Amino acid sequence: MAGNTQLKFKTNYAVSSKIEPFYKGGKVQISHDEKIILCSCGPRLNILEIATGKIIHSIEQDDQEDITSFSLSPDDEMLVTASRALLLKQWDWRQEKCTRSWRAIHNVPVASMTFDCTSTLLATGGCDGTIKLWDVVKQYCTHNLKGSSGVVHLVEFHPDINLLQLFSSSMDCSIRIWDLRTSKCICVLESHYSAVTSLAFSPDGHTLISSGRDKICSVWDLKERKVKRTVPVYEAVEGVVILPENEDFSELGVKSKDLHFVTAGSKGVLRVWESSSARCVFTQTLPSAPVSNPEQADGDPLSLVYCLPMPLSKRLATVTAEHNILLYQLPSLSVQQQFVGYNDDILDVRFLGKDDSHIVVATNSSQLKVFELATSSCQILYGHTDTVLCLDVFRKRSMFASCAKDKSVRVWKMDPESGRVHCVAQGHGHSNAVGSISCSRLKKAFLVSGSQDCTVKVWDLPDTLPAAGEEPAQLEARVTEKAHDKDVNSVAISPNDKLFASGSQDRAAKLWSLTDMSLLGVFRGHRRGIWCVQFSPVDQVLATASADGSIKLWGLHDFSCLKTFEGHDASVLKIIFVSRGTQLVSGGSDGLVKLWTIKTNECIKTFDAHQDKVWALHGSGKDDLMVTGSADSNITVWKDVTEEELAEEQAKQENQILKQQELSNLLHEKKYLKALGIAISLDQPHTVLRVIKEIRQDEKGPQLLEETLLKLRRDQKESLLRYCAVWNTNARSCLDAQAVLQVLLTHLSPAELLQFQGARTHLEGLIPYTGRHMQRIGRLLQSSMFLDYMWQKMRVTGGKDSGYLQDEEMDTSPQGIFIVDKQPSLEKTASAAQQLNEEEEDDRFQANEGPEDSDDEVPEEADSISASKSANSRPVRNETRANGVRNGGNVSSEESSDEENVIEMSNKFSTTQLLTEAR
């Protein structure tokens, strides 16, 4: 059983998907094919794919300067951005490459820009009151239009390119019409008393509708250049869109063929207006949103800041002040998709729905966000009036509960077919913010909440819950108990619904009975406040996470501490059990997520995917996913990859075994090229070295090595160069490394070599060791030359000398090197050298003889011998000469003297030294 359990331990998680901020305010543009949305986000420009809700491209400024404006050409090919560095950059946005950059000539940053319908002219409006036109094809500035006062925040080309007219608006609240043929302002349209926010042209190009923050829209006749109608809309209008002609918009109150337009503004709703009568014929209702006060001031987070047409798909796109992008389907104005550009701090997150297809997120806001993981489309839930602090789900995960700073708790239910979520119950009763909530685990539905008023409450849900569209049921607290001396940070219900635990800032956790709300025990031991408590799903164990950076496991029988886990550098904010209660996952304020094995107290893995506090952590029902949320506004979904990694490792080992067998077969068949390729693919330098040695041992080794290496691919040569840097550090493999280097350096130019990945580093590592090898080989070559000299100069004749040599006290190590020659065969070979040194050697021989060395019975002739004994010993020399007389040799005194010099040199360079140098 232990072995089976061990196999189920998780060892690693990988990021499956991310929901991250992509829009923090500024311009939003939709491509003309309506497949992508471009959003500015500081120094980055994010490109969002509408179909999947994923960020497919992210273009970032090299200088990290914020992007002030951008524009995508009508053919969706050319993207131009402007930054605070006063540079215009042209991008190939699909490749995320900057193809061209030039100075904007504006003295201050560019505030607006737009392309004409031919994608050849680009107009930029600067904060210095000037407008410049650029021919992006021929790459030069064509016009410099002056006359506007203040920031030019709006530029638009007339849809009829033959007119060559440009419309602009600046801080003087007027609209200027520029004739590009004469580069002059031909008309100034004055009607607004506040900044003009949007311009919309009729299909025939004869009518212009302008909107402003002065709560009016003006309808202009461009032929007469006069205002035809002023439409009071009673809200600051940020965007206006003209409805297409010859379409049925009766659902929007359109009953005539007159021009109708849609406005979006501070009230957060879309309204349809008839231009001829200045009447509002339709007002959008948001059933899920709280009713807005008609008199409320502008700046409501629900207000709309952009309204963009999507004519191909008959949709409208709006952007809210909270950075949410909503896509409405015409003519019903039903929300088709919704994307959240910025989430702020993520305070809690839970899996929701069948097969955990959704997640519900509590952010630093009164709204709840329900994301569909497949498309990242979001549904926003309204109900709480202050920041939502905590979430929890019921067993079937079709219902969940929330609590907030507004002192209330709410219960929500998801429709399994449509995925829509609505509030079914709400309860009030706490006197302070409700910071924690927990749902029942079995069939009976109830809640436990903990508040900053130091109390816990138990809430029972009614048997019948209201349907969508009905008023939520009112909850009443069954029991209220003062649980702690400080804020209650966490509550958790046991798997059998009989107990619940609470953790507080007072550094204590308590165990309660749900039957009679009696206190069963107190867990003390943490040095700081407790942030989270969790029951084990299988054992009678409670886990607590504290601000002291530790996690503790407590036994429910005796309330003793069983284990302590330490590893986080700061507060541990959230913990969950995984792997059927055998492992823990924790998230801390250090931004780390850690995986722990309970049995060994070991941290198996640390995941670093967040830059701020990890407040939110939850596991899926199948225990194969987990989701984390952080104060960095990122939500990360993690997938358990333990089985995949194990299977991959097994497959890799099997593949290596097969390749090793194939490699042996190829070496046996002398198919070196394929063998070397397989060895490099295994990324095993020792195996590659083995192949190189096999090639060099062939009869045509150098030629075969050269032919094989030159046929390798570039990446394989890069690997060989990297291996050579390692081989060259070892004397046993340096020759193979040098052989490979010789081929590479001979046939590859320096420019080609330097293009290899890490080539400079590898070459710098090769130089010092190659120098050492050269010095060692030089010393070995000098010593080997002495061997040749010694072989030429030394001879031993006669067979009776062996006994005399054994009696001498001499080094026996060189005896295996020299060969006894009974025939004086070397005499002729050395005669020339002996004649040259005859007189000098004779004098040296006579000088070395003394009175004590004389022996009347010893002749002066001796045979040639070879030994490593020092020739400075005079008795040895005399005995050697005596041996020459006894053996009847005819060697002259000059020859014996020459032999003595060789013996002297052999003492200085022994064979042992030579072998040591060779090694």
NORRAKA-V416336 format. One record per backbone hydrogen bond with DSSP energy under -0.5 kcal/mol. NH is the residue of the N-H (numbers start at 1). CO is the residue of the C=O. Records with the same first field share a line. If there is no record, write none. Layout:
NH->CO  CO
This chain:
5->1
6->2
7->3
8->4  5
9->6
14->639
16->637
17->637
19->635
20->18
22->341
23->341
24->40
29->38
31->36
34->31
37->48
38->29
39->37  46
40->27
41->44
44->41
45->59
46->39  44
47->57
48->37  46
49->54
50->35  48
53->49
56->47  54
57->47
59->45
60->58
61->43
64->61
67->42
68->66  82
69->82
71->80
73->78
74->116
76->73
79->91
80->71
81->89
82->69
83->87
84->66
86->83
88->102
89->81
90->100
91->79
92->97
93->91
95->92
96->92
97->92
99->90  97
100->90
102->88
104->86
106->104
111->125
112->125
114->123
116->121
119->116
122->134
123->114
124->132
125->112
126->124  130
127->109
129->126
131->145
132->124
133->143
134->122
135->140
136->120  134
137->120
139->135
140->135
142->133
143->133
145->131
146->144
147->129
148->129
150->148
152->126
153->151  169
154->169
156->167
158->165
161->159
163->160
164->160  161
166->178
167->156
168->176
169->154
170->174
171->149
172->149
173->170
175->189
176->168
177->187
178->166  176
179->184
180->164  178
183->179
184->179
186->177  184
187->177
189->175
190->188
191->189
192->173
197->211
198->211
200->209
202->207
205->202
208->220
209->200
210->218
211->198
212->216
213->195
215->212
217->231
218->210
219->229
220->208  218
221->226
222->206  220
223->206
225->221
226->221
228->219  226
229->219
231->217  229
232->230
233->215  231
234->215
237->212  235
238->264
239->264
241->262
243->260
247->244
249->247
252->249
253->250
254->249
255->253
261->273
262->241
263->271
264->239
265->269
266->236
268->265
271->263
272->282
273->261
274->279
275->259  273
278->274
279->274
281->272  279
282->272
284->270
287->285
289->286
294->292
296->293
303->300
304->265
305->319
306->319
308->317
310->315
314->310
315->310
316->328
317->308
318->326
319->306
320->324
321->303
322->301
323->320
325->339
326->318  324
327->337
328->316  326
329->334
330->314
333->329
334->329
336->327  334
337->327
339->325
341->323  339
346->630
347->345  362
348->362
350->360
352->358
353->397
356->353
357->354
358->352
359->371
360->350
361->369
362->348
363->361  367
364->343  345
365->363
368->381
369->361
370->379
371->359  369
372->377
373->357  371
375->372
376->372
378->338
379->370
381->368
382->288  380
383->384
384->366
388->363  365
389->403
390->403
392->401
394->399
395->440
397->394
400->412
401->392
402->410
403->390
404->408
405->387
407->404
409->427
410->402
411->425
412->400
413->422
414->398
415->420
416->414
419->415
422->413
424->411
425->411
426->473
427->409
428->475
429->407
430->407
434->404
435->433  450
436->450
438->448
440->446
446->444
447->459
448->438
449->457
450->436
451->455
452->433
454->451
456->481
457->449
458->479
459->447
460->476
461->445
465->463
466->424
470->467
473->424
475->426  473
478->458
479->458
481->456
483->454  481
484->454
488->451
489->487  503
490->503
492->501
494->499
497->494
500->512
501->492
502->510
503->490
504->508
505->487
507->504
509->523
510->502
511->521
512->500
513->518
514->498  512
515->498
517->513
520->511  518
521->511
523->509
524->522
525->507
526->507
530->504
531->545
532->545
534->543
536->541
541->539
542->554
543->534
544->552
545->532
546->550
547->529
549->546
551->565
552->544
553->563
554->542
555->560
556->540
559->555
562->553  560
563->553
565->551
566->564
567->549
568->549
572->546
573->571  587
574->587
576->585
578->583
582->578  579
583->578
584->596
585->576
586->594
587->574
588->592
589->571
591->588
593->607
594->586
595->605
596->584
597->602
598->582  596
599->582
601->597
602->597
604->595  602
605->595
607->593
608->606
609->607
610->591
614->588
615->613  629
616->629
618->627
620->625
623->620
626->638
627->618
628->636
629->616
630->634
631->613
633->630
635->19
636->628
637->17
638->626  636
639->14
640->624
641->12  639
645->641
646->642
647->643
648->644
649->645
650->646
651->647
652->648
653->649
654->650
655->651
656->652
657->653
658->654
659->655
660->656
661->657
662->658
663->659
664->660
665->661
666->662
667->663
668->664
669->665
670->667
671->666
672->670
675->671
676->672
677->673
678->674
679->675
680->676
681->677
682->678
683->680
684->679
685->683
688->684
689->685
690->686
691->687
692->688
693->689
694->690
695->691
696->692
697->693
698->695
701->698
704->700
705->701
706->702
707->703
708->704
709->705
710->706
711->707  708
712->709
717->713
718->714
719->715
720->716
721->717
722->718
723->719
724->720
725->721
726->722  723
727->723
728->724
729->726
730->727
733->730
734->730
737->733
738->734
739->735
740->736
741->737
742->738
743->739
744->740
745->741
746->742
747->743
748->744
753->749
754->750
755->751  752
756->753
759->756
762->758
763->759
764->760
765->761
766->762
767->763
768->764
769->765
770->766
771->767
772->768
773->769
774->770
775->771
776->772
777->773
778->774
779->775
780->776
781->777
782->778
783->779
784->780
785->781
786->782
787->783
788->784
789->785
790->786
791->787
792->788
793->789
794->790
797->864
802->799
804->800
805->801
806->802
807->803
808->804  805
810->808
815->812
816->813
817->814
818->814
821->796
822->820
825->823
827->824
830->826
831->827  828
834->830
835->831
836->832
837->833
838->835
841->837
842->838
843->839
844->840
845->841
846->842
847->843
848->844
849->845  846
853->850
854->850  851
858->855
859->857
862->891
868->811
873->870
874->872
877->873
878->874
879->875
880->876
881->877
882->878
883->879
884->880
885->861  881
886->882
887->883
888->885
889->884
896->892
897->893
898->894
899->895
900->896
901->897
902->898
903->899
904->900
905->901
906->902
907->903  904
908->904
909->905
910->908
914->910
915->911
916->912
917->913
918->914
919->915
